[in-house]
Amino acid sequence: MSIIRKHVGRRMSEIVIHGDTVYLAGQVGETGKTVEEQTAEALALVDKLLIEAGSSRQHILQVIIWLKDIADFDGMNRVYDAWVPEGHTPARATSEAKLADPSLLVEVIVTAALAK
């Protein structure tokens, strides 16, 4: 079975497609913004990459969310809850973590099925 990689960099690819599954690298928003703004920007990037890969929000299987501070859970969820399609909620986990850049507040990792 082939593996398709898009936006390939030295360390990672933004999109990896294997079989009928799409894996996205962690997506973040612009630094210096609120958790709500960073979440909205990260989710907009997720949308863009899913469309490029041949998928959509309705085909998301799993979301992993890392927050710099778990106290931002409610703020992140306000944006996430408005974004995720009703009736198509994926499996999800959220945890507090040190992110690669201290000014990042949230990172979103998505696995989805290809739309057929």
C-alpha positions in Angstrom: 0.0 0.0 0.0 1.4 3.4 -1.0 2.2 6.3 1.3 1.5 9.8 0.0 3.3 12.7 1.7 2.4 16.4 1.2 4.3 19.5 2.2 7.3 17.4 3.1 10.0 19.0 5.2 13.2 17.8 6.8 11.4 16.9 10.1 7.8 16.2 9.1 5.2 16.2 6.4 2.1 18.3 7.0 -0.1 15.5 5.5 0.5 11.8 5.2 -2.1 9.5 3.5 -1.9 5.8 3.9 -4.7 3.7 2.6 -7.9 5.5 3.4 -6.4 7.3 6.4 -5.2 10.9 6.6 -2.7 12.0 9.3 -2.0 15.7 9.9 1.0 17.2 11.6 0.2 19.3 14.7 -1.4 22.6 13.8 -1.0 25.8 15.7 -2.2 29.4 15.5 -0.1 32.6 15.4 1.8 33.3 18.6 0.9 36.3 20.7 -2.9 35.7 20.4 -5.4 34.3 22.9 -6.1 30.6 23.2 -9.5 31.1 21.4 -7.7 32.9 18.5 -4.9 30.3 18.3 -7.5 27.5 18.4 -9.5 29.1 15.6 -6.4 29.5 13.4 -5.2 26.0 14.1 -8.7 24.6 13.1 -8.8 26.7 10.0 -5.4 25.1 9.0 -6.9 21.6 9.8 -9.8 22.4 7.4 -7.5 23.5 4.6 -5.2 20.5 4.9 -8.2 18.0 5.1 -9.7 19.4 2.0 -6.3 19.2 0.2 -6.0 15.6 1.3 -9.5 14.7 0.1 -11.2 14.6 3.5 -13.3 17.0 5.7 -14.4 17.7 9.2 -17.2 15.1 8.9 -14.5 12.4 8.3 -12.3 13.1 11.3 -11.6 10.0 13.4 -9.5 11.4 16.2 -8.4 14.7 17.6 -5.6 15.2 20.1 -5.3 18.6 21.6 -2.3 19.9 23.6 -2.8 23.0 25.8 0.1 24.9 27.3 -2.2 25.5 30.3 -5.2 23.2 31.1 -6.8 26.3 32.6 -7.5 27.3 28.9 -9.7 24.2 28.4 -13.0 26.1 28.4 -11.7 28.8 26.1 -10.4 26.2 23.6 -13.6 24.2 23.8 -15.8 27.3 23.0 -14.1 27.5 19.6 -13.8 23.7 19.1 -17.4 23.0 20.0 -18.6 25.6 17.4 -16.2 24.0 14.8 -16.9 20.3 15.1 -19.9 19.1 13.1 -22.8 18.0 15.2 -23.2 14.2 14.9 -19.7 13.8 13.6 -17.7 14.3 16.8 -14.5 12.3 16.7 -12.7 10.4 19.5 -10.7 13.1 21.3 -8.1 13.6 24.0 -6.9 16.9 25.6 -3.8 17.3 27.8 -1.6 19.9 29.2 1.9 19.9 27.6 5.0 22.0 27.1 4.8 23.1 23.4 7.8 23.6 21.2 7.4 27.4 21.4 6.5 28.9 24.8 4.2 31.5 23.2 2.0 28.7 21.7 -1.1 28.0 23.7 -2.7 25.1 21.8 -1.7 22.4 19.2 -4.2 20.3 17.4 -3.4 16.9 15.8 -5.9 15.2 13.6 -6.4 11.7 12.0 -9.2 11.4 9.4 -10.7 9.1 6.9 -10.6 10.0 3.2 -14.0 11.1 1.9 -15.3 8.6 -0.6 
